Amino acid sequence: MSGKLREFFPGGNTSYGFYSFYDFIIDKDATRIFVIKGGPGVGKSTFMKVIGQSMLEKGFDVEFHNCSSDNNSIDGVVIPALKIALIDGTAPHIVDPKNPGAVDEIIHLGDYWDEKGLRASKAEVLQSNARVGRLFKIAYSSLKEAKVIHDEWESYITESMDFAPVNKITRYVANEVFADVEPNYSRVAKARQLFGSAITPQGPVNKLDSILIDVENVYVLRGEPGTGKSTFIEKMLARAQEMGIDTEVYHCPLDPYKIDFLVIPKLKVAFINGTEPLKVDLSKFTTTEIDFDQFLDPDTLDIYEKELEDCKERFWEAYNRAIYYISEAKRVHDEMEEYYIPNMDFTAINAKRDETLQRILQYAKELNK
């Protein structure tokens, strides 16, 4: 029987630049962490994917940690039951061993390239690398602009909100969700921080289907920016932590200091910000919708009608401009990979991959003794 696959984004393209939650891919008490190094096109993603797929087929639950800058690539694989991870350790998410030998080790796929062949393309590689860096700078500048506009948009909505009934609903839902839960004060609750969605070369993408695979009840929060959805989720997180319950916290890809959704695995409950640009299909779940817009004062909204329309237009313009430059960065990055691919010994890399898979299976045998 095949295992369950869950997918996330450990890093994201945000208004603060590339933002990393790589420290939350796996706990520090891991059995083994394989840090995969090497240039573009050397096969890091395929190396990890094949191992992950093999472990899935052997019945292990597996996590794929996706790349926000390449929809077809992954930045990591985790096998939770074995506490084993494979992680891409190259820029922009530079990862180095923290406990070399004892826990972490480096697998350098650069050992399998033809240096002479790559040196012949040195000028082109340097030029492409510089171009990719410039394109991401433009994209991040556009996302920063989008956030400034989004903050203005929120300010008009917040001024129009009556938060008293929001506080009442927040208290009611918290009491409903945690009603039969016995607090655990014997340990500090863990809050795993990741992205469940990303701003990618193909636009906004989310992995909610796999994230919610074991969830039974989903609270969907609807409403304009500034109506209090993120604060509502923060209060649910605080209640869970106070009661010693572990959580999964998924941050907003535009502003990573805000929460887009929260999963409480023990309770099989999730809270989702269900507004654009996060597009979600929740038809297969039992859902409870909460409409925050019902507490908006229409008279105040009328005052800011023109400003709101202007904000929305400017926001989407900046946001979509960022996506264009992220997609351009991927296009140039793909071109750069073409200089590496002909100079790689993929037969040797595949052999190293198979050897690594056998080592992981040996860890599984030892842990099951």
C-alpha positions in Angstrom: 0.0 0.0 0.0 1.3 3.4 -1.0 2.0 6.0 1.7 0.5 9.5 2.0 2.1 12.4 0.2 1.9 15.9 1.7 3.4 19.0 0.0 4.5 22.4 1.2 6.8 25.3 0.4 9.7 25.8 2.8 10.7 29.1 1.2 8.9 31.8 -0.7 9.1 34.8 -3.0 7.8 37.5 -0.7 7.7 41.3 -0.3 10.8 40.9 1.9 12.7 39.0 -0.8 13.3 35.2 -0.5 12.0 34.2 2.9 13.0 30.8 4.4 11.4 28.5 6.8 14.0 25.8 6.1 14.7 25.3 9.8 11.2 23.8 10.0 11.6 21.2 7.3 12.7 18.6 10.0 13.4 18.6 13.7 16.9 19.0 15.0 16.8 15.5 16.5 16.6 14.0 13.0 18.1 10.5 12.2 19.8 11.8 9.1 19.8 14.9 7.0 21.3 14.7 3.5 22.2 18.1 2.2 22.3 18.0 -1.6 24.8 20.5 -3.2 25.5 21.3 -6.8 24.7 23.8 -9.6 21.6 24.3 -11.7 20.7 21.3 -13.9 22.8 18.8 -12.0 19.8 16.7 -11.0 19.2 17.6 -7.3 15.4 17.7 -7.6 15.2 14.5 -9.5 17.6 12.8 -7.1 15.3 13.7 -4.2 12.0 13.0 -6.0 13.0 9.5 -7.1 14.0 8.6 -3.5 10.7 10.2 -2.2 8.6 8.3 -4.7 10.4 5.0 -3.9 9.7 5.5 -0.2 6.0 6.3 -0.9 5.7 3.1 -2.9 7.1 1.1 0.0 4.3 2.5 2.2 6.0 5.3 4.0 4.4 8.7 4.4 6.5 11.3 2.6 6.7 15.1 2.4 7.7 17.0 -0.8 8.9 20.5 -0.1 8.4 22.4 -3.3 10.4 25.1 -4.9 8.6 28.5 -5.1 10.7 29.6 -8.1 10.2 26.4 -10.2 6.8 24.7 -10.3 8.4 21.4 -11.4 11.2 21.2 -8.8 11.4 20.3 -5.1 13.7 21.7 -2.5 13.4 18.8 0.0 12.0 15.4 0.9 11.1 14.3 4.4 10.2 10.8 5.6 8.6 11.6 9.0 8.5 8.1 10.4 12.3 7.7 9.9 13.1 11.3 10.8 15.1 11.5 7.5 15.4 14.5 5.1 17.0 15.3 1.9 17.4 19.1 1.4 18.7 21.2 -1.4 21.5 23.2 0.1 22.2 25.7 -2.7 21.4 29.4 -3.0 19.1 31.1 -2.2 18.3 28.6 0.5 21.8 27.9 1.6 21.9 24.9 4.1 25.0 23.6 5.7 25.4 20.8 8.2 24.8 21.8 11.8 25.8 18.5 13.3 28.2 17.1 10.7 28.5 13.3 10.7 26.3 12.8 13.7 23.2 14.0 11.8 24.0 15.9 8.7 26.1 15.1 5.7 26.7 16.7 2.3 26.1 14.9 -1.0 27.9 17.1 -3.6 26.6 16.4 -7.1 29.4 18.7 -8.3 31.7 15.7 -7.9 30.0 14.3 -11.1 30.5 17.2 -13.5 33.1 17.8 -16.2 34.9 20.9 -15.0 36.6 21.4 -18.3 33.3 21.4 -20.2 31.8 23.9 -17.7 34.7 26.2 -17.9 34.2 26.5 -21.6 30.8 28.1 -20.8 32.0 30.3 -18.0 31.1 33.6 -19.5 27.6 32.4 -20.4 27.0 31.0 -16.9 28.2 34.2 -15.2 26.0 36.3 -17.4 23.0 34.1 -16.9 23.5 34.1 -13.1 23.8 37.8 -13.0 20.6 38.2 -15.1 18.7 35.8 -12.8 19.7 37.8 -9.8 18.6 41.1 -11.4 15.2 39.6 -12.4 14.5 38.5 -8.9 15.5 41.9 -7.5 12.9 43.5 -9.9 10.3 40.9 -8.8 10.9 41.5 -5.1 10.7 45.2 -5.6 7.3 44.7 -7.3 6.1 42.5 -4.4 7.3 45.2 -1.9 5.3 47.7 -3.9 2.3 45.4 -3.9 2.5 45.0 -0.1 2.6 48.8 0.4 -0.6 49.1 -1.7 -2.2 46.1 0.1 -1.5 47.9 3.4 -3.3 51.0 2.2 -6.2 48.8 0.9 -6.3 47.2 4.4 -6.3 50.6 6.1 -9.6 51.6 4.4 -11.2 48.3 5.3 -10.0 48.3 8.9 -11.5 51.8 9.4 -14.8 50.5 8.1 -14.9 47.4 10.4 -16.8 46.8 13.6 -14.5 44.4 15.4 -16.8 43.8 18.4 -18.8 41.0 16.7 -15.6 39.6 15.3 -14.3 39.2 18.8 -17.5 37.5 19.8 -17.3 35.0 16.9 -13.6 34.4 17.7 -14.4 33.5 21.3 -17.4 31.3 20.2 -15.3 29.3 17.6 -12.4 28.9 20.0 -14.7 27.5 22.7 -16.3 25.2 20.1 -13.1 23.9 18.7 -11.3 23.4 22.0 -14.3 22.4 24.1 -13.4 18.8 24.8 -9.6 19.2 24.8 -7.7 18.3 27.9 -4.7 20.8 28.2 -1.2 19.3 28.2 1.1 21.3 30.4 3.9 18.7 30.5 5.6 20.1 27.4 5.8 23.2 25.2 3.7 22.9 22.1 5.5 22.8 18.7 4.4 25.2 16.0 5.8 24.2 12.6 6.2 27.2 10.3 6.0 26.8 6.5 4.3 28.1 3.4 1.3 26.3 2.0 1.1 28.5 -1.0 3.6 30.4 -3.1 4.1 33.1 -5.7 5.5 31.1 -8.5 6.4 31.5 -12.2 2.9 30.2 -13.0 1.3 32.6 -10.5 -0.2 31.8 -7.1 -0.1 28.1 -6.3 -1.2 26.3 -3.2 -0.9 22.7 -1.9 -4.0 22.7 0.3 -5.3 19.3 -1.0 -2.3 17.5 0.4 -1.9 19.7 3.5 -5.5 19.0 4.6 -5.3 15.2 3.8 -6.2 14.2 7.4 -8.3 17.2 8.3 -12.1 16.7 8.9 -13.4 20.2 9.6 -12.3 23.4 7.8 -13.2 26.9 8.9 -13.1 29.1 5.8 -12.7 32.8 6.5 -14.0 35.2 3.9 -13.6 38.9 3.7 -11.6 41.9 2.4 -8.0 42.5 3.5 -8.1 44.2 6.9 -11.3 42.5 8.2 -9.3 40.5 10.8 -8.9 37.0 9.2 -5.2 36.7 10.0 -5.7 38.0 13.6 -8.6 35.4 14.0 -6.1 32.6 13.0 -3.4 34.0 15.3 -5.8 33.8 18.3 -6.6 30.1 17.4 -2.9 29.4 17.3 -2.4 31.1 20.7 -5.2 29.1 22.2 -3.7 25.8 20.9 -0.2 26.7 22.1 -1.6 27.7 25.5 -3.2 24.2 25.8 0.0 22.4 24.7 -1.3 21.3 21.3 1.1 21.1 18.3 0.2 23.1 15.2 1.1 23.7 11.6 1.3 27.4 10.7 1.2 28.4 7.1 2.3 31.9 6.3 1.1 34.4 3.6 3.5 34.3 0.6 3.2 38.1 0.1 3.7 39.0 3.8 5.3 36.1 5.7 4.6 37.8 9.0 0.9 37.0 8.5 -0.8 33.6 8.7 -2.9 32.3 5.8 -3.9 29.0 7.3 -3.5 26.9 10.4 -3.8 23.2 10.9 -4.3 21.5 14.3 -3.5 17.8 13.4 -4.7 16.4 16.8 -8.1 18.0 16.4 -8.3 17.4 12.6 -9.3 21.1 12.3 -8.0 23.8 9.9 -8.6 27.5 9.5 -8.2 28.9 6.0 -8.0 32.4 4.6 -10.3 31.8 1.7 -9.8 35.0 -0.3 -7.7 35.9 -3.4 -5.0 35.5 -4.4 -5.3 32.2 -2.5 -7.7 30.1 -4.7 -8.9 27.0 -2.9 -11.3 24.1 -3.8 -12.7 22.9 -0.5 -15.7 20.9 -2.0 -14.4 17.6 -0.6 -14.2 18.9 3.0 -16.8 19.7 5.7 -16.6 23.4 5.9 -17.9 26.3 8.1 -17.8 29.6 6.4 -17.4 32.9 8.4 -18.1 36.1 6.4 -16.1 39.0 7.9 -17.4 41.4 5.3 -20.8 41.4 7.1 -19.3 43.6 9.8 -18.2 46.4 7.4 -20.0 49.8 7.6 -21.3 50.5 4.1 -21.3 54.3 4.7 -17.6 54.4 5.5 -16.9 52.1 2.5 -18.7 54.6 0.3 -16.3 57.3 1.4 -13.3 55.3 0.2 -14.9 53.8 -2.9 -12.5 55.5 -5.3 -9.5 54.8 -3.2 -10.4 51.2 -2.9 -10.9 50.7 -6.6 -7.5 52.4 -7.2 -5.8 50.2 -4.6 -7.1 47.0 -6.2 -6.0 48.0 -9.6 -2.5 49.1 -8.5 -2.1 46.0 -6.3 -2.9 43.5 -9.1 -0.7 45.4 -11.5 2.3 45.2 -9.1 1.5 41.6 -8.1 1.3 40.4 -11.7 4.4 42.3 -12.7 6.3 40.4 -10.0 5.0 37.1 -11.4 6.2 38.1 -14.8 9.7 38.7 -13.6 9.8 35.5 -11.5 8.8 33.6 -14.6 11.5 35.4 -16.6 14.0 34.4 -13.9 13.0 30.8 -14.3 13.3 31.0 -18.1 16.9 32.3 -17.8 17.7 29.8 -15.1 16.5 27.0 -17.4 18.8 28.4 -20.1 21.7 28.3 -17.6 20.9 24.6 -16.8 21.6 23.8 -20.4 25.3 24.6 -19.9 25.4 22.1 -17.0 23.3 19.1 -18.3 25.7 18.0 -21.1 28.6 18.1 -18.6 27.1 15.8 -16.0 27.7 12.1 -15.4 24.1 11.2 -14.7 24.9 7.4 -14.6 27.2 8.1 -11.7 24.6 10.4 -10.1 21.9 7.7 -10.4 24.2 5.2 -8.8 24.8 7.6 -5.9 21.0 8.1 -5.6 20.4 4.3 -5.5 23.1 4.0 -2.8 21.5 6.7 -0.8 18.1 5.0 -1.1 19.6 1.8 0.2 21.1 3.6 3.2 17.7 5.1 4.0 16.1 1.6 3.8 18.8 0.3 6.2 17.9 3.1 8.6 14.3 1.9 8.4 15.3 -1.6 9.2 17.4 -0.5 12.2 14.6 1.7 13.5 12.1 -1.1 13.2 14.1 -3.6 15.2 
